[in-house]
């Protein structure tokens, strides 16, 4: 089986995402979640009766917008390898059996933080400094310089 190879900076980040410690997963997940500014909606009686729940709502519009602009820029400029590297980093960071004590939301936050940082690095020349900083901040705070 051949392993995908991405631009050098992104490849290094994908490899790094695959060896995160439990502490790093927890820290990345918490940082991303705090950046997301999650709000829990009021419980819906109709959803409860149907056996469902109201999912949390992401309210940090700057974070959502930065991600969308980076993804749009990558797509519009044919940066398929950069998008795939971001996906690969998310997969590399996700190991259900590696950190059994991690909360599902911490794991999800970690995957999002890793994907965003890898994509931002890949399209650095296409996005604003502000968007870049928004997307790489959790990685830099937990793992250091990119």
N, C-alpha and C positions, 0 to 999 in steps of 0.2 A: 504494500500500500504506500503510495507516495503522499508526502505531506505537502500541503500548499505552502507557497513562499510568497511573501508580500514585500513591499518596499521596506528597506532595512530598518528604519525607525519603528515602523508598525510591527514588523516581524519580532523585534526585540520586545515590544509591548505585549504582543500575543503570548510569547514565551513566558514573560513575567507574570501575566494573568494566570497562567497555568500552575504557578507555584506559590500562590498566595497562602499565607498562614491563616489560621482561624482568626487571629487577632486582626489581621489586615482585612479579611472579609467583613468582620464585624464593624471595623472603623469605616471602611468604604461605604458599606450599606447604610450606616447611621448618618454619615455625611451626606450621601445622596438623598436619603429620605428627609433630612432636615432642609436640604436645598429645595426639595420638591414642595415643601410646605403643604403636606397632605392635610386634607380636612375630611372628617367623617361626616357624611350626611345624616340627617335625622332618620331614625329607623322608619321604614315604610311598612305599614300594616299589610298591605297587599303583597309585598315581596315576602314578608314573613309567612303569610298564609300559604304562599306558593312554594315555600321552602328555600327561598333565595335570600340574598343579603344585598345591601346597598354597598357597592364598592367605594373605596375612598376616592376623592376627587383631587387631582393635582391642580394647585392654584398658582404656582410660580410660572406666570406667563413668560417671563424672560428666559427661563430654562427651556420651556417648550419651544419658544420661538427660535432660540439658538440652535437647538437640535434640528428643527425643521429646516432652517436656513442651511445648515451644514449638509444635511441629507439632500436637499434640493440642489445645492451647489455641486455636490458630488455627482448626482444623477445627470444634471444638465451638462456637465463637463466630461462625461464618460468615465468617471473614476470608479469603475466597477471593482478593481482590486482593493481600493481603499474602503469601499463599503463592505466587501467580503472580509477584509481584515478586521473590521469592527465586529462583524458577526462572529468571526472565529475567536476573537478575544472574549466575547460574551460566553461562548461555549467553553472556552478554556477556563474561565473563572467559575463555571457552574459544575460542581461535583457533589451530587446529593450524598454520596457515601463518604466523602472526605471529611466534611465538617458537620457531623450529625447534630451538634448542639446549636448550630446557627439557625436563626429564625428564618422562615421563608421570605419575609419582607427584607431581611438583611441580605440574603442571597440575591434577591431580585434587585435591590438597590446597588449591590456590588456589580452585577452584570450590566446594569444601565450605566453606572459610572465608568466602567472599563470600556464599554462600547463607545460611549461619548468621547472619552479621551482619545481613543485610537482613531476614531473618525476625524476628530478635530485636528490631530497631528497630520493625518493624511490629506486634509483639504486646507491646511493652514494658509496657503496662498490664495484661497478663494473666500475666506470668511474674515469678518472684522476681528480686531484685537479683543473687543468686548466679548463676542461670541466664543472666541477661542478660550479666553480665561474662564468663562462660565462653565464650559464643557470639560476643561482639564483640571479645574481647582481641586476636586476630591482626590484625584490621582496624585497630584503634586503634594497635597497635604499629608497623605498617608504613605505614599511610596517614594516621594522625592522628585527630583528633576526628571523631566522626560527626555 
